[in-house]
């Protein structure tokens, strides 16, 4: 058994893998632990021995977890210093143990750790999990709300679920995120009215409001759509830039008058250019046209 300084009380529950078979799975467990701030991994009689280069490779730079792994000959030794242990299982067991879901289990572990208890979570073999005797060594059972017709979880997936719930239980707000979207000032009604007027004028020039008798209702519908979103000021600038691009056709070259002359020249140039020269074949910007970020 490797004897290293115990960090369970400070770093969260120990993850205990009972007779894991593949080094790759151990490495993926270490990676899942590192994702959510767990650091202590204990192995009970790993089939292929320890250390494992396959585990380190699969850990994807979670070397601090791999380097601190502790190996035990049997499960009682692996949990001897712990005060409270959950056993994970996907099937109902005989006995009188409390059964919890992962959310409740994560909160229970957080509370016990905060009070100074050393805690752990047991995970069984890849092929058949924990046996009844091993489950009997735990204080309570945690099970996942999986589809009962396909309840088998990869060991790293199971660890990831519990590590996530552990991490989430420590947030002041469980919907908290590591980063947020941009902080944008909401648009004023004056700015929104400016967009309405700009869009209405551009569409009028292009002949959008047809027949004329339906224009009031069409304008009403447009405003209903644009007011529903609750735009921020920068978003209105983007939309104003889009509307400004309609000036490509208006007011000097309204819809129905054909493509603007510069576009027509570009099209003619494309038909007369050499076959290997496509630089002039694309659409040219309008003279005096404005980009999408202008207002």
N, C-alpha and C positions, 0 to 999 in steps of 0.2 A: 504494500500500500504506500502511495506517495503521501508524505505528510507535509502539507503547506499551511500557511497561515489562513485561518478561517475568516471569510469575509461575508458570510451569509447574512448576518444581521444588518450589515450596512448596504449590501448590494442587492437585496431581494432574495427570493427563494432559490435554493439550490435545485438544479435540474439533475435528476438521477435517472440514468438510462440503464435498464436491467438487461444484461447480456446482449448488447447491440451487436449486429452481425457485420455490417459493412462500415469501413472507414469513411466512405463518402457520406453516409447518412449521419455519422457523428459530426463531420465537418459542416454539413448543412444545418444541423442542430445548433452548432456553435455560431454560425452566421445569423440564424434566427434570434438567438439569445442576444447577440451584440446589437441587432437592429433595435431592440427595445430595452437595452440597458442592463441585461442580466449577465453575470460574469462567472458564476460558479457552476461548473459542469462536473458531475461525478459519474464514473463508469463502473458498473458491476460486471466483472469477468467478461470483458469484450472478447468476442470470438477470435478475432485476428490479432489480438494483443495490442500493446501500446508502448511507445508512440506509433503514430500512423501518418506517413506522408500523404496518403490519399485523403485522410481527414483534413490535414492542413491545407491541401490544395482546394478542397471543396468548401473550406471555411471562408474563402474569398477575403483574405486579410483580417479575419477575426482572430488574429494570432494571440491576442491577450487572453482569449477564452481557451484556446488550445493549449497555450503554455501553462495555464493554471489548472488543467485537468487533474483530478484525483482519481486513482484507480483502487477498487476494493475487490476482495475475493468473494464477498457475499453481501446480500442486501442489509441484514441487520447491522453489519459494520458500517455500511454506507450512510445509514440514517441515525446512528447511535447518538450523535451530538445534537440532533434536531429536536425541537419541542413539538412541532406539528407538521404532519405530512398528508398531502392529498395523493390519492392513487387515481390515475386516469384509466377509464375503461369505456368501451362502446356498448357493452352488454350488461344486462342486469345480473347482479350477484346475490347469492344467499347471504344472510347476516342482517345485522341491525345498524349498519353504518348510514350516516346522513349522506344524501346524494345532492349535489349542487351543480348548477350550470356554470359555465366559464365566467360569466359576468359576476355572479355572486361569489364564486371562488376567488376571483382576482381581488375583490374588495375585502374578503375575509383575510387573505394573505397580507394585504397592505396593512390592515388594522393590527394583525398579530406582529408583523415586522416592526411597525411603529411602536409597539409596546415592549420591544426588545426580544421577542421570541425568534428563534431560528426555525425557518420553515423550509419545506422542500416539496417537490412534485415528482411523483414516480411515473415513468413511462416504460412500457414493456417492449418485448421483442418485436421485430418487424413482422414475423410470421403469425404470432398468436397473442401478443400483448403480455399482460401480467397473469400469473396463475392465481388461484384463490388464496393460497397461502401468502403470497406476496401482497395481495390486496388487503389481507387481514392484518398486515403490519402497519397499514396506514390508519389515520384517524378518521378521514372522510373520503368520499368518492367524488370525483368531478367527471362529468360526461358531457359530450358536445351534442347539440341539436342537429345531428346529421340525418340524412335519409336512411331509415332503417333497412331499406332494401340494398343499400350500398354504404355501410357504416365504417368500412376500413379506411383509416387515415394513415398516410405516410408519417413516420415518426417526427420528421422535421416539421410537417404541417401541424401536427398536434402541439408541438412545442411552440411554434409560432403563434397559434391561437392563444395559448395560456400566457405567453410573454406579452402579447398585445394587450390582453385584459389586465395583466399586472401593470403595464405602463399606463394604460388609460385610467386605472383606478387612482393613480397618483396625480392626475391633472385637476386643477381647481375647477375647470369646466371640461366635461368629457367631450364636448364638441370643439375644443381648442385645437388649433393647427399650428404648425411650426412657422408658417408664413401666411400672409394675407394678400388679397388683391390690392390694386392701387387705391389710394385714398383720393377720391375725386369729389370736387364740390358739385352739388346738384345744380342743374341748370335753373335759371330764373324764368319766370313766365315771359319776361320780355325777350329773352334769348330764344325761347321756344316759339314765340310769335314771329320772331325774325325768320326762323326756319320755315314756318307755315307760309309766310308771305313770299319768301324766296322760292319755295317749291311750287306754290300756286302760280307764280308768274312764269316760271320755267315751263310748267306743264301747259299753261294757257298758250304760250308761244308755239309749243310743239303740237297743238291741236288735241291734247289729251281729253279735254272736257267735251265730249260729243255723245249725244246731241246737247246743245247749249242749255236746253230746259232742265237737264239733269245735273248741271254743274253744282247747284247748291248742295244736293244730296251727296255728290261725289266728294266735294270739299269736306263736308261733315264726316264722311267715312274716313277720309285720309287723316283728319285731325283726331278722330277717335283711336285710330291705330297708333299714331305717333305719341299721343298722350298716355297710352296705357303703360309704356315701358318705364317711365320715370327716368329720363335721360340725365346723365351727368354732363357737365359743360364740355369736356373734351370729346364726348361722343357726338354732341351737336356739331362740333367743328368738323368731325369726319363727315357727317351727313351733309353739312353745308358744302364741303368740298365735292361730294358726289353730285349734289344739285348743280354746283358751279360747272361741272363737266358737261351739263346739258347745254351750256352756252356754246359748245362745239357746233351746235346746230342753230343757235338762236343768239340774239334776235335778227342778225343780218342774214343768216342762212336758215330759215325756219324749216320745220319738217315739211316734206313734200317738194322741196326745191332741189332735191338730189343731194349727193354727197358734197361737202365743201370742196372748193376748187383744189386745195392743196392735196386732199385725199385722192381726187381724181387724177392729178398729176402723178402722184405716187403709184397709183394703179397702172397708169400708162408706162411709167418707167420700169415697173416690174415686168411687164410683158415684153419690153425691148431689151432688158438687161441680159448679159451673158448667163448661160445656164448655171455656171458655178459661182455666180455672184448674187447672193440673196440679201445683201446689206440694205438695199433700197426697197425691198418688197414689203416691208412692214408698214403698219399704219403710222403716219406722222402726227405729232401733236398739233393742235390748232394754234394759229397765230394768236398770241396774247392769252392763251388758255391758262387756267389755274390748276394747281395740283390738289390732291384730296385733303391736304392738311391746311389749306388756306381758308380764310373766312372773309 
